[in-house]
Amino acid sequence: MPNTKSAKKRLLQNVERRARNRSLRSDLRTQCRKVREAIKAADVERAETEFRLATKKLDRAGARNIIHRNAAARLKSRMSAKIKALKQA
């Protein structure tokens, strides 16, 4: 447990940030899952709509260091490639 006043404040800030980050990361994963499900169902229109939302959330998460920027770019690239393949099929 923290002993000093500043350490107590830091603990509270860390708890708040952790809760916020977990919520955002969970929301991000849910959105990515929706894209994958739309791709699996071969629903191009829904996949593109969900992909736009996922892209926005991935960019925001990367900018805020919730996930690494390169990880966000990698996920976007993979989803985009799957949607493109689905369109061509």
N, CA, C and O atoms as a DFTB+ gen file, in Angstrom:
356 C
 N C O
     1  1       0.842      -1.189       0.000
     2  2       0.000       0.000       0.000
     3  2       0.885       1.249       0.000
     4  3       1.972       1.254       0.577
     5  1       0.405       2.294      -0.649
     6  2       1.187       3.540      -0.692
     7  2       1.218       4.223       0.673
     8  3       0.253       4.180       1.436
     9  1       2.352       4.853       0.954
    10  2       2.513       5.536       2.237
    11  2       2.356       7.048       2.106
    12  3       1.757       7.693       2.965
    13  1       2.894       7.602       1.035
    14  2       2.847       9.055       0.893
    15  2       1.580       9.483       0.154
    16  3       0.913       8.686      -0.505
    17  1       1.282      10.761       0.292
    18  2       0.090      11.315      -0.354
    19  2       0.188      11.204      -1.878
    20  3      -0.790      10.865      -2.545
    21  1       1.367      11.490      -2.420
    22  2       1.548      11.429      -3.871
    23  2       1.443       9.994      -4.383
    24  3       0.933       9.757      -5.478
    25  1       1.924       9.044      -3.590
    26  2       1.845       7.637      -3.991
    27  2       0.392       7.169      -3.996
    28  3       0.002       6.373      -4.850
    29  1      -0.401       7.650      -3.063
    30  2      -1.837       7.311      -3.024
    31  2      -2.543       7.854      -4.263
    32  3      -3.382       7.187      -4.869
    33  1      -2.176       9.091      -4.622
    34  2      -2.772       9.701      -5.810
    35  2      -2.405       8.907      -7.062
    36  3      -3.254       8.645      -7.914
    37  1      -1.126       8.527      -7.162
    38  2      -0.673       7.756      -8.320
    39  2      -1.425       6.423      -8.411
    40  3      -1.794       5.987      -9.501
    41  1      -1.647       5.787      -7.271
    42  2      -2.375       4.519      -7.263
    43  2      -3.788       4.715      -7.813
    44  3      -4.251       3.913      -8.625
    45  1      -4.465       5.757      -7.385
    46  2      -5.812       6.035      -7.872
    47  2      -5.809       6.320      -9.372
    48  3      -6.679       5.848     -10.104
    49  1      -4.829       7.092      -9.819
    50  2      -4.740       7.393     -11.252
    51  2      -4.497       6.116     -12.066
    52  3      -5.084       5.922     -13.130
    53  1      -3.623       5.253     -11.544
    54  2      -3.317       4.012     -12.251
    55  2      -4.542       3.110     -12.348
    56  3      -4.777       2.477     -13.378
    57  1      -5.325       3.056     -11.267
    58  2      -6.538       2.234     -11.263
    59  2      -7.533       2.757     -12.298
    60  3      -8.125       1.976     -13.043
    61  1      -7.715       4.070     -12.343
    62  2      -8.634       4.678     -13.308
    63  2      -8.171       4.429     -14.739
    64  3      -8.968       4.055     -15.599
    65  1      -6.882       4.639     -14.988
    66  2      -6.350       4.445     -16.336
    67  2      -6.459       2.995     -16.777
    68  3      -6.777       2.706     -17.930
    69  1      -6.190       2.081     -15.841
    70  2      -6.264       0.660     -16.174
    71  2      -7.693       0.283     -16.566
    72  3      -7.903      -0.450     -17.532
    73  1      -8.662       0.782     -15.820
    74  2     -10.067       0.487     -16.131
    75  2     -10.441       1.051     -17.502
    76  3     -11.111       0.386     -18.292
    77  1     -10.007       2.272     -17.775
    78  2     -10.318       2.908     -19.060
    79  2      -9.668       2.147     -20.214
    80  3     -10.303       1.894     -21.237
    81  1      -8.393       1.784     -20.040
    82  2      -7.664       1.064     -21.088
    83  2      -8.272      -0.311     -21.352
    84  3      -8.384      -0.736     -22.502
    85  1      -8.667      -1.008     -20.277
    86  2      -9.271      -2.333     -20.438
    87  2     -10.580      -2.231     -21.195
    88  3     -10.874      -3.065     -22.052
    89  1     -11.364      -1.215     -20.883
    90  2     -12.640      -1.007     -21.558
    91  2     -12.426      -0.735     -23.048
    92  3     -13.104      -1.321     -23.892
    93  1     -11.483       0.151     -23.369
    94  2     -11.202       0.483     -24.761
    95  2     -10.654      -0.721     -25.524
    96  3     -11.025      -0.953     -26.674
    97  1      -9.774      -1.483     -24.883
    98  2      -9.194      -2.656     -25.532
    99  2     -10.273      -3.715     -25.793
   100  3     -10.273      -4.367     -26.837
   101  1     -11.183      -3.875     -24.839
   102  2     -12.279      -4.823     -24.986
   103  2     -13.195      -4.415     -26.137
   104  3     -13.605      -5.249     -26.944
   105  1     -13.508      -3.130     -26.202
   106  2     -14.349      -2.598     -27.274
   107  2     -13.681      -2.803     -28.633
   108  3     -14.340      -3.135     -29.619
   109  1     -12.385      -2.604     -28.668
   110  2     -11.611      -2.789     -29.894
   111  2     -11.661      -4.245     -30.355
   112  3     -11.877      -4.521     -31.535
   113  1     -11.463      -5.164     -29.430
   114  2     -11.479      -6.589     -29.771
   115  2     -12.856      -7.015     -30.265
   116  3     -12.974      -7.817     -31.191
   117  1     -13.904      -6.468     -29.634
   118  2     -15.265      -6.783     -30.058
   119  2     -15.492      -6.327     -31.493
   120  3     -16.078      -7.051     -32.297
   121  1     -15.027      -5.126     -31.808
   122  2     -15.201      -4.584     -33.162
   123  2     -14.451      -5.428     -34.184
   124  3     -14.974      -5.698     -35.265
   125  1     -13.243      -5.844     -33.859
   126  2     -12.459      -6.691     -34.770
   127  2     -13.156      -8.039     -34.971
   128  3     -13.142      -8.589     -36.072
   129  1     -13.761      -8.566     -33.914
   130  2     -14.494      -9.826     -34.014
   131  2     -15.697      -9.670     -34.949
   132  3     -16.003     -10.580     -35.720
   133  1     -16.380      -8.524     -34.886
   134  2     -17.524      -8.280     -35.768
   135  2     -17.097      -8.285     -37.229
   136  3     -17.810      -8.795     -38.094
   137  1     -15.923      -7.712     -37.498
   138  2     -15.404      -7.710     -38.874
   139  2     -15.133      -9.142     -39.323
   140  3     -15.528      -9.537     -40.420
   141  1     -14.464      -9.912     -38.482
   142  2     -14.148     -11.307     -38.832
   143  2     -15.419     -12.129     -39.068
   144  3     -15.473     -12.952     -39.981
   145  1     -16.441     -11.896     -38.235
   146  2     -17.695     -12.637     -38.392
   147  2     -18.389     -12.272     -39.696
   148  3     -18.953     -13.140     -40.362
   149  1     -18.351     -10.997     -40.065
   150  2     -18.962     -10.560     -41.323
   151  2     -18.225     -11.166     -42.517
   152  3     -18.843     -11.547     -43.511
   153  1     -16.905     -11.250     -42.408
   154  2     -16.110     -11.856     -43.475
   155  2     -16.442     -13.347     -43.593
   156  3     -16.586     -13.883     -44.692
   157  1     -16.559     -13.995     -42.441
   158  2     -16.863     -15.428     -42.424
   159  2     -18.242     -15.706     -43.027
   160  3     -18.457     -16.731     -43.674
   161  1     -19.174     -14.765     -42.800
   162  2     -20.527     -14.908     -43.339
   163  2     -20.610     -14.460     -44.798
   164  3     -21.680     -14.522     -45.404
   165  1     -19.494     -14.011     -45.362
   166  2     -19.404     -13.541     -46.748
   167  2     -20.318     -12.348     -47.010
   168  3     -20.851     -12.197     -48.109
   169  1     -20.496     -11.509     -46.006
   170  2     -21.321     -10.301     -46.125
   171  2     -20.379      -9.106     -46.344
   172  3     -19.907      -8.491     -45.388
   173  1     -20.119      -8.791     -47.613
   174  2     -19.128      -7.762     -47.965
   175  2     -19.544      -6.391     -47.431
   176  3     -18.729      -5.665     -46.860
   177  1     -20.809      -6.047     -47.620
   178  2     -21.275      -4.716     -47.210
   179  2     -21.126      -4.505     -45.705
   180  3     -20.626      -3.473     -45.257
   181  1     -21.566      -5.498     -44.933
   182  2     -21.450      -5.384     -43.475
   183  2     -19.987      -5.401     -43.035
   184  3     -19.604      -4.694     -42.103
   185  1     -19.180      -6.208     -43.709
   186  2     -17.753      -6.286     -43.386
   187  2     -17.085      -4.929     -43.597
   188  3     -16.274      -4.501     -42.777
   189  1     -17.422      -4.259     -44.687
   190  2     -16.823      -2.944     -44.955
   191  2     -17.268      -1.908     -43.930
   192  3     -16.471      -1.081     -43.487
   193  1     -18.536      -1.955     -43.558
   194  2     -19.057      -1.016     -42.556
   195  2     -18.364      -1.223     -41.210
   196  3     -17.921      -0.270     -40.569
   197  1     -18.281      -2.485     -40.798
   198  2     -17.630      -2.804     -39.519
   199  2     -16.135      -2.492     -39.587
   200  3     -15.535      -2.078     -38.595
   201  1     -15.537      -2.694     -40.767
   202  2     -14.108      -2.431     -40.937
   203  2     -13.797      -0.947     -40.760
   204  3     -12.780      -0.587     -40.167
   205  1     -14.673      -0.090     -41.276
   206  2     -14.471       1.357     -41.109
   207  2     -14.449       1.737     -39.629
   208  3     -13.604       2.520     -39.195
   209  1     -15.380       1.178     -38.862
   210  2     -15.414       1.450     -37.415
   211  2     -14.175       0.873     -36.727
   212  3     -13.582       1.510     -35.855
   213  1     -13.796      -0.339     -37.131
   214  2     -12.624      -0.983     -36.536
   215  2     -11.361      -0.181     -36.823
   216  3     -10.505      -0.034     -35.952
   217  1     -11.246       0.332     -38.033
   218  2     -10.082       1.134     -38.419
   219  2      -9.967       2.368     -37.543
   220  3      -8.887       2.711     -37.061
   221  1     -11.085       3.018     -37.348
   222  2     -11.107       4.219     -36.508
   223  2     -10.666       3.888     -35.080
   224  3      -9.862       4.606     -34.486
   225  1     -11.201       2.792     -34.540
   226  2     -10.861       2.409     -33.166
   227  2      -9.410       1.952     -33.049
   228  3      -8.743       2.238     -32.054
   229  1      -8.923       1.241     -34.067
   230  2      -7.532       0.798     -34.049
   231  2      -6.573       1.986     -34.098
   232  3      -5.579       2.018     -33.373
   233  1      -6.877       2.959     -34.954
   234  2      -6.028       4.152     -35.048
   235  2      -6.005       4.909     -33.728
   236  3      -4.952       5.356     -33.274
   237  1      -7.165       5.047     -33.124
   238  2      -7.254       5.768     -31.850
   239  2      -6.492       5.027     -30.745
   240  3      -5.784       5.639     -29.947
   241  1      -6.651       3.701     -30.713
   242  2      -5.956       2.899     -29.701
   243  2      -4.442       2.952     -29.903
   244  3      -3.685       3.001     -28.933
   245  1      -4.006       2.942     -31.157
   246  2      -2.572       3.035     -31.444
   247  2      -2.005       4.384     -31.041
   248  3      -0.898       4.469     -30.510
   249  1      -2.763       5.427     -31.294
   250  2      -2.308       6.772     -30.943
   251  2      -2.223       6.967     -29.441
   252  3      -1.374       7.712     -28.952
   253  1      -3.104       6.298     -28.708
   254  2      -3.137       6.442     -27.244
   255  2      -2.288       5.403     -26.520
   256  3      -2.316       5.320     -25.293
   257  1      -1.534       4.614     -27.278
   258  2      -0.664       3.567     -26.713
   259  2      -1.427       2.491     -25.945
   260  3      -0.884       1.879     -25.025
   261  1      -2.676       2.263     -26.320
   262  2      -3.430       1.167     -25.722
   263  2      -2.955      -0.135     -26.344
   264  3      -2.833      -1.159     -25.672
   265  1      -2.690      -0.074     -27.650
   266  2      -1.956      -1.140     -28.333
   267  2      -0.850      -0.454     -29.141
   268  3      -0.895       0.757     -29.359
   269  1       0.127      -1.222     -29.578
   270  2       1.230      -0.649     -30.338
   271  2       0.730      -0.216     -31.715
   272  3      -0.143      -0.860     -32.297
   273  1       1.289       0.877     -32.229
   274  2       0.868       1.396     -33.541
   275  2       1.048       0.363     -34.636
   276  3       0.198       0.230     -35.517
   277  1       2.151      -0.368     -34.587
   278  2       2.400      -1.380     -35.620
   279  2       1.400      -2.531     -35.525
   280  3       1.020      -3.113     -36.542
   281  1       0.978      -2.856     -34.314
   282  2      -0.024      -3.911     -34.131
   283  2      -1.352      -3.463     -34.738
   284  3      -2.052      -4.257     -35.366
   285  1      -1.693      -2.198     -34.550
   286  2      -2.919      -1.653     -35.131
   287  2      -2.845      -1.707     -36.655
   288  3      -3.803      -2.107     -37.317
   289  1      -1.712      -1.304     -37.200
   290  2      -1.524      -1.315     -38.654
   291  2      -1.600      -2.740     -39.194
   292  3      -2.187      -2.974     -40.250
   293  1      -1.016      -3.679     -38.482
   294  2      -1.019      -5.082     -38.910
   295  2      -2.444      -5.637     -38.944
   296  3      -2.831      -6.321     -39.892
   297  1      -3.219      -5.335     -37.897
   298  2      -4.603      -5.819     -37.847
   299  2      -5.434      -5.220     -38.978
   300  3      -6.221      -5.919     -39.616
   301  1      -5.256      -3.927     -39.223
   302  2      -5.992      -3.266     -40.309
   303  2      -5.631      -3.884     -41.650
   304  3      -6.506      -4.132     -42.480
   305  1      -4.358      -4.131     -41.861
   306  2      -3.882      -4.693     -43.113
   307  2      -4.467      -6.084     -43.353
   308  3      -4.900      -6.399     -44.461
   309  1      -4.476      -6.904     -42.320
   310  2      -4.986      -8.271     -42.462
   311  2      -6.481      -8.283     -42.748
   312  3      -6.957      -9.032     -43.601
   313  1      -7.223      -7.434     -42.019
   314  2      -8.668      -7.373     -42.254
   315  2      -8.962      -6.854     -43.664
   316  3      -9.846      -7.365     -44.352
   317  1      -8.214      -5.840     -44.077
   318  2      -8.403      -5.255     -45.405
   319  2      -8.136      -6.280     -46.499
   320  3      -8.870      -6.350     -47.485
   321  1      -7.094      -7.067     -46.327
   322  2      -6.749      -8.096     -47.310
   323  2      -7.849      -9.160     -47.391
   324  3      -8.169      -9.636     -48.481
   325  1      -8.422      -9.531     -46.258
   326  2      -9.495     -10.535     -46.261
   327  2     -10.752     -10.008     -46.934
   328  3     -11.439     -10.742     -47.644
   329  1     -11.051      -8.729     -46.709
   330  2     -12.226      -8.118     -47.352
   331  2     -12.000      -8.035     -48.860
   332  3     -12.908      -8.300     -49.647
   333  1     -10.784      -7.667     -49.253
   334  2     -10.456      -7.590     -50.685
   335  2     -10.584      -8.950     -51.346
   336  3     -11.111      -9.053     -52.454
   337  1     -10.112      -9.990     -50.682
   338  2     -10.200     -11.351     -51.219
   339  2     -11.661     -11.784     -51.328
   340  3     -12.049     -12.471     -52.273
   341  1     -12.460     -11.374     -50.350
   342  2     -13.876     -11.714     -50.354
   343  2     -14.598     -11.049     -51.535
   344  3     -15.480     -11.648     -52.151
   345  1     -14.217      -9.825     -51.835
   346  2     -14.818      -9.102     -52.972
   347  2     -14.485      -9.783     -54.298
   348  3     -15.336      -9.889     -55.182
   349  1     -13.245     -10.243     -54.427
   350  2     -12.800     -10.853     -55.676
   351  2     -13.386     -12.248     -55.876
   352  3     -13.509     -12.714     -57.009
   353  1     -13.738     -12.899     -54.804
   354  2     -14.259     -14.273     -54.907
   355  2     -15.681     -14.313     -55.443
   356  3     -16.256     -15.392     -55.586
